[in-house]
Every structure is written in structure tokens, then in C-alpha cells.
């Protein structure tokens, strides 16, 4: 779950990521992203569905490239 939220916040911003999860309806799961997570759907599947719906470029599906920590 922590990786899911990291990806969401990196892509959509810390505030909007949670709003999006609470409001975006995923057709494959008949409910919002948050509802799917609450029902035990694998966060990887939820993330992929969000990426498709929100038209996130495939090169960012595995996260934003961050510089290494020193």
C-alpha cells in the first residue's frame, strides 16, 4: 500500500491523489479506487487501472525517476 500511495502522490500530488482515489470510479471494480483497495483488490491492479483512465504515460507507470539519495 505504501508504494501505491507513493506512486499516486508522485503522479498527482499529495492532496489530489487522495481526492482522486476517493472519487475516480474504476469500471473493472464497480466502485472507486479507494473502495477497491478497501475490498482487498491488489494495489498494483488499482494503480494500473488509474493509469489507464487518467492517461498516465506508460513510462511513468512504475514511478517518477527520482535522483538517488546521498
PyMOL commands that place a pseudoatom at each C-alpha (Angstrom):
pseudoatom trace, name=CA, resn=UNK, resi=1, chain=A, elem=C, hetatm=0, pos=[0.000, 0.000, 0.000]
pseudoatom trace, name=CA, resn=UNK, resi=2, chain=A, elem=C, hetatm=0, pos=[2.794, 2.419, 0.765]
pseudoatom trace, name=CA, resn=UNK, resi=3, chain=A, elem=C, hetatm=0, pos=[4.173, 2.028, -2.763]
pseudoatom trace, name=CA, resn=UNK, resi=4, chain=A, elem=C, hetatm=0, pos=[0.687, 2.634, -4.184]
pseudoatom trace, name=CA, resn=UNK, resi=5, chain=A, elem=C, hetatm=0, pos=[0.376, 5.933, -2.295]
pseudoatom trace, name=CA, resn=UNK, resi=6, chain=A, elem=C, hetatm=0, pos=[3.920, 6.917, -3.238]
pseudoatom trace, name=CA, resn=UNK, resi=7, chain=A, elem=C, hetatm=0, pos=[3.077, 6.414, -6.923]
pseudoatom trace, name=CA, resn=UNK, resi=8, chain=A, elem=C, hetatm=0, pos=[-0.239, 8.270, -6.553]
pseudoatom trace, name=CA, resn=UNK, resi=9, chain=A, elem=C, hetatm=0, pos=[1.314, 11.246, -4.780]
pseudoatom trace, name=CA, resn=UNK, resi=10, chain=A, elem=C, hetatm=0, pos=[4.257, 11.453, -7.172]
pseudoatom trace, name=CA, resn=UNK, resi=11, chain=A, elem=C, hetatm=0, pos=[1.954, 11.444, -10.191]
pseudoatom trace, name=CA, resn=UNK, resi=12, chain=A, elem=C, hetatm=0, pos=[-0.981, 13.516, -8.955]
pseudoatom trace, name=CA, resn=UNK, resi=13, chain=A, elem=C, hetatm=0, pos=[0.306, 15.458, -5.943]
pseudoatom trace, name=CA, resn=UNK, resi=14, chain=A, elem=C, hetatm=0, pos=[-0.158, 14.712, -2.252]
pseudoatom trace, name=CA, resn=UNK, resi=15, chain=A, elem=C, hetatm=0, pos=[-3.535, 16.410, -1.934]
pseudoatom trace, name=CA, resn=UNK, resi=16, chain=A, elem=C, hetatm=0, pos=[-5.159, 15.415, -5.207]
pseudoatom trace, name=CA, resn=UNK, resi=17, chain=A, elem=C, hetatm=0, pos=[-4.028, 11.764, -5.009]
pseudoatom trace, name=CA, resn=UNK, resi=18, chain=A, elem=C, hetatm=0, pos=[-6.401, 11.109, -2.122]
pseudoatom trace, name=CA, resn=UNK, resi=19, chain=A, elem=C, hetatm=0, pos=[-9.264, 13.041, -3.706]
pseudoatom trace, name=CA, resn=UNK, resi=20, chain=A, elem=C, hetatm=0, pos=[-8.784, 11.066, -6.911]
pseudoatom trace, name=CA, resn=UNK, resi=21, chain=A, elem=C, hetatm=0, pos=[-8.753, 7.725, -5.071]
pseudoatom trace, name=CA, resn=UNK, resi=22, chain=A, elem=C, hetatm=0, pos=[-11.991, 8.672, -3.299]
pseudoatom trace, name=CA, resn=UNK, resi=23, chain=A, elem=C, hetatm=0, pos=[-13.789, 9.855, -6.435]
pseudoatom trace, name=CA, resn=UNK, resi=24, chain=A, elem=C, hetatm=0, pos=[-12.458, 8.017, -9.508]
pseudoatom trace, name=CA, resn=UNK, resi=25, chain=A, elem=C, hetatm=0, pos=[-14.741, 5.118, -10.378]
pseudoatom trace, name=CA, resn=UNK, resi=26, chain=A, elem=C, hetatm=0, pos=[-12.914, 2.089, -11.764]
pseudoatom trace, name=CA, resn=UNK, resi=27, chain=A, elem=C, hetatm=0, pos=[-15.084, 0.241, -14.260]
pseudoatom trace, name=CA, resn=UNK, resi=28, chain=A, elem=C, hetatm=0, pos=[-13.389, -3.105, -13.641]
pseudoatom trace, name=CA, resn=UNK, resi=29, chain=A, elem=C, hetatm=0, pos=[-14.200, -2.901, -9.927]
pseudoatom trace, name=CA, resn=UNK, resi=30, chain=A, elem=C, hetatm=0, pos=[-17.624, -1.181, -9.920]
pseudoatom trace, name=CA, resn=UNK, resi=31, chain=A, elem=C, hetatm=0, pos=[-16.552, 1.456, -7.435]
pseudoatom trace, name=CA, resn=UNK, resi=32, chain=A, elem=C, hetatm=0, pos=[-13.908, 3.992, -6.554]
pseudoatom trace, name=CA, resn=UNK, resi=33, chain=A, elem=C, hetatm=0, pos=[-10.220, 3.246, -6.339]
pseudoatom trace, name=CA, resn=UNK, resi=34, chain=A, elem=C, hetatm=0, pos=[-10.380, 3.603, -2.551]
pseudoatom trace, name=CA, resn=UNK, resi=35, chain=A, elem=C, hetatm=0, pos=[-13.335, 1.200, -2.351]
pseudoatom trace, name=CA, resn=UNK, resi=36, chain=A, elem=C, hetatm=0, pos=[-11.421, -1.370, -4.418]
pseudoatom trace, name=CA, resn=UNK, resi=37, chain=A, elem=C, hetatm=0, pos=[-8.436, -1.074, -2.094]
pseudoatom trace, name=CA, resn=UNK, resi=38, chain=A, elem=C, hetatm=0, pos=[-10.700, -1.407, 0.943]
pseudoatom trace, name=CA, resn=UNK, resi=39, chain=A, elem=C, hetatm=0, pos=[-12.160, -4.586, -0.574]
pseudoatom trace, name=CA, resn=UNK, resi=40, chain=A, elem=C, hetatm=0, pos=[-8.700, -6.094, -0.882]
pseudoatom trace, name=CA, resn=UNK, resi=41, chain=A, elem=C, hetatm=0, pos=[-8.006, -5.586, -4.574]
pseudoatom trace, name=CA, resn=UNK, resi=42, chain=A, elem=C, hetatm=0, pos=[-4.264, -5.705, -5.232]
pseudoatom trace, name=CA, resn=UNK, resi=43, chain=A, elem=C, hetatm=0, pos=[-2.957, -2.100, -5.240]
pseudoatom trace, name=CA, resn=UNK, resi=44, chain=A, elem=C, hetatm=0, pos=[-0.960, -2.920, -8.410]
pseudoatom trace, name=CA, resn=UNK, resi=45, chain=A, elem=C, hetatm=0, pos=[-4.211, -3.593, -10.267]
pseudoatom trace, name=CA, resn=UNK, resi=46, chain=A, elem=C, hetatm=0, pos=[-5.828, -0.440, -8.914]
pseudoatom trace, name=CA, resn=UNK, resi=47, chain=A, elem=C, hetatm=0, pos=[-2.788, 1.640, -9.884]
pseudoatom trace, name=CA, resn=UNK, resi=48, chain=A, elem=C, hetatm=0, pos=[-2.759, 0.216, -13.418]
pseudoatom trace, name=CA, resn=UNK, resi=49, chain=A, elem=C, hetatm=0, pos=[-6.464, 0.970, -13.855]
pseudoatom trace, name=CA, resn=UNK, resi=50, chain=A, elem=C, hetatm=0, pos=[-5.943, 4.542, -12.621]
pseudoatom trace, name=CA, resn=UNK, resi=51, chain=A, elem=C, hetatm=0, pos=[-3.048, 4.989, -15.050]
pseudoatom trace, name=CA, resn=UNK, resi=52, chain=A, elem=C, hetatm=0, pos=[-5.180, 3.842, -17.965]
pseudoatom trace, name=CA, resn=UNK, resi=53, chain=A, elem=C, hetatm=0, pos=[-8.184, 6.002, -17.059]
pseudoatom trace, name=CA, resn=UNK, resi=54, chain=A, elem=C, hetatm=0, pos=[-6.075, 9.089, -16.304]
pseudoatom trace, name=CA, resn=UNK, resi=55, chain=A, elem=C, hetatm=0, pos=[-3.917, 8.525, -19.405]
pseudoatom trace, name=CA, resn=UNK, resi=56, chain=A, elem=C, hetatm=0, pos=[-0.668, 8.408, -17.476]
pseudoatom trace, name=CA, resn=UNK, resi=57, chain=A, elem=C, hetatm=0, pos=[2.133, 7.707, -19.986]
pseudoatom trace, name=CA, resn=UNK, resi=58, chain=A, elem=C, hetatm=0, pos=[3.366, 4.127, -19.690]
pseudoatom trace, name=CA, resn=UNK, resi=59, chain=A, elem=C, hetatm=0, pos=[6.903, 5.285, -18.927]
pseudoatom trace, name=CA, resn=UNK, resi=60, chain=A, elem=C, hetatm=0, pos=[5.569, 6.664, -15.607]
pseudoatom trace, name=CA, resn=UNK, resi=61, chain=A, elem=C, hetatm=0, pos=[3.571, 3.573, -14.587]
pseudoatom trace, name=CA, resn=UNK, resi=62, chain=A, elem=C, hetatm=0, pos=[6.495, 2.399, -12.460]
pseudoatom trace, name=CA, resn=UNK, resi=63, chain=A, elem=C, hetatm=0, pos=[7.028, 5.796, -10.872]
pseudoatom trace, name=CA, resn=UNK, resi=64, chain=A, elem=C, hetatm=0, pos=[8.752, 9.050, -11.442]
pseudoatom trace, name=CA, resn=UNK, resi=65, chain=A, elem=C, hetatm=0, pos=[12.514, 8.871, -11.789]
pseudoatom trace, name=CA, resn=UNK, resi=66, chain=A, elem=C, hetatm=0, pos=[13.956, 10.376, -8.615]
pseudoatom trace, name=CA, resn=UNK, resi=67, chain=A, elem=C, hetatm=0, pos=[17.569, 11.316, -8.055]
pseudoatom trace, name=CA, resn=UNK, resi=68, chain=A, elem=C, hetatm=0, pos=[19.378, 8.933, -5.682]
pseudoatom trace, name=CA, resn=UNK, resi=69, chain=A, elem=C, hetatm=0, pos=[19.565, 9.924, -2.018]
pseudoatom trace, name=CA, resn=UNK, resi=70, chain=A, elem=C, hetatm=0, pos=[23.017, 10.890, -0.791]
for i in range(1, 70): cmd.bond("trace and resi %d" % i, "trace and resi %d" % (i + 1))
show_as sticks, trace
zoom trace
